[in-house]
Amino acid sequence: MKCPFCGADDTQVIDSRVNDVGDSIRRRRRCATCEKRFTTYETADLQMAQVVKQNGTREEFSRDKLRLSFTRALHKRPVPTEYVDQAIEDIVQKILGKGEREIASRELGEAVMHELQHLDKVAYIRFASIYRSFEDVQDFSDAIRDLKKPLRRSTDPLKPTQ
């Protein structure tokens, strides 16, 4: 680490502390040349995958867009915010766990449906009706019939491959 005061390459760590959350380290350093002290912070640099839309365009992954999908589907439904936060975090962790630079928007939509299926059946049908472009009552009947099938976590669309 270069000294921000004199530019020397020789600095020493004199104290290291992990923050309260545990996701970064604060290091107190001293320059061997000018003797001045300074602080650096070390955090993990995690890059989220880019979302590849159906038309081939790419855009940055957005937690806010993911939250908006859940919010619209769960409008006036009795699902605690903590559950939604956990579902979003589960999706984000699965994306990071895949370690890929790109993810298809379809995969992301399927992951939202998977989580909604566990959170609220009505929200699942709401989301599915728009996401899968339901055209008639039969599409709703099919989706409701699918809901009656037992849920299996192993069918998770974003599950990292081993």
N, C-alpha and C positions, 0 to 999 in steps of 0.2 A: 504494500500500500504506500503510495507516494504521500509525502507530507504536503498538506494544502498550503502551508506557509512558505516553505523554502524549496519544495519540489524534490527533496532528497528521497531516495528509494529505501533507506534504512530506517524503518519504524518498528517499534516494539509494542506488543499488546501488554498492557499493565493490569487490565481488569476485564473480565467478560461476565455478562449476566444475561440470562434468558428472561424475556419479558413475561408478564403475568399470564398471558394467553398461551405462551410456549411456541409461538410461531416466528419469533425473530430473536436475534442475539445482539445485545449492545456491547460494543467493544471500546474500551478506553485505550488510546494509543499515545505513545510519546516518540517524538522524532529524536533520533540519535545525533543529528547534526545541530539543529537549532534549539533542542530541548523543549519545544512547545508541545502542548497536549491537545488532542482532538478526539472526537467520538465518531465511530462508524457503526452502521447497523447492517446486519446480515439477515436476509430473508430468502426464502425459496422463490425462484422465478418460474412460475408455472404458466405455460402458454395454453390457452384454451383453443380447441380445434375451430377451424373456420367452418361455417355452415354452408353447404352446397345446396342451393335451392333447386327445385324441379326444372327451372328454365336454364340451369347451368351457372347462374350468377353465384358469387360467393360474398358472404358478409361475416363480420365478426360475431362470435357467439355473444348473446346478450342475456344475462340473468333477468333483466327487467322484462324482456319479451317473454321469457319463460314464465315469469310471475304473472304477467298479463294474461297468458293463456289459462293459467290456473284460476285467476281472479274472475275471468269471464265465465268459465265453466261452473265455478262454485258460487256465483252470484246468488245471494240470499239462501245459501245452504248452510247447515249447522256444522261446519268443519272448522276447528280451531286453527288459527294462524300458525301455530307451532307445527302442526301436521303438514301444512303447505310448505313451510320453510324446510322441514325435514325431507319432503318429497323432492323439492328443488335441489337440495344439497345432495341427495342420493343420485339424482340425474347427473349433476356436475361431477361428482366423484367417479361415476361410471365412465363419463366421457374422458376424464383425466386418466382413469385406469386403463382405458384402451390405448392410450399413448399415440393416437393417430393425429395427424395434422388437419384432417378434414372429417366432417360427419355430414351425412345426407340429412336434409330437413325431414325426410320421411322417417328416418330412424328416430329423430328427436320427437316427432309427433307421436310415434308409436310408444316411446318412453313416457310421454305425458299421459297417453291413454292408459298405459299400464299402471301408472301411479294413481290416476283418477279412479280406476277400477277398484283399487284398494281403499280409497278415501271416501267415495260417494258415488253410488250407482247412477243417480240422476245427473250429476255433473259429467259422468262418463258418457252417458247417452247424449247430453248437450254437445260435448266436445266432438264425439264421434259423428254426430249428424252434420256438423260443419266440416270437420276434417275429412271425412269420407264422402262428402257431398251426397247425403241421402236425397233420393228423388221421390220416394213414395213411402207409404205406410209399411210396406213389406220390408224395407231397409231397417225401419225402426224395430219391427218384429224380430228380424234376424239378429240385431244387436242385443235385444232383450234376451233372446234365447241363448246367445253367447254368454251373457252375464250369469245365466243359471248354471253354466258349467263350472266345476270346481276350479278355483284359482291355483296356479302353480307358479311360485317365484322363479323357477328355473327357466321359464319362458321369457324372462326379461330381455327386451330387445337390445339393451345396451350392455348386457353382461360381458365383461372382458373375456376374451378367448384365452384358454390356458394352453 
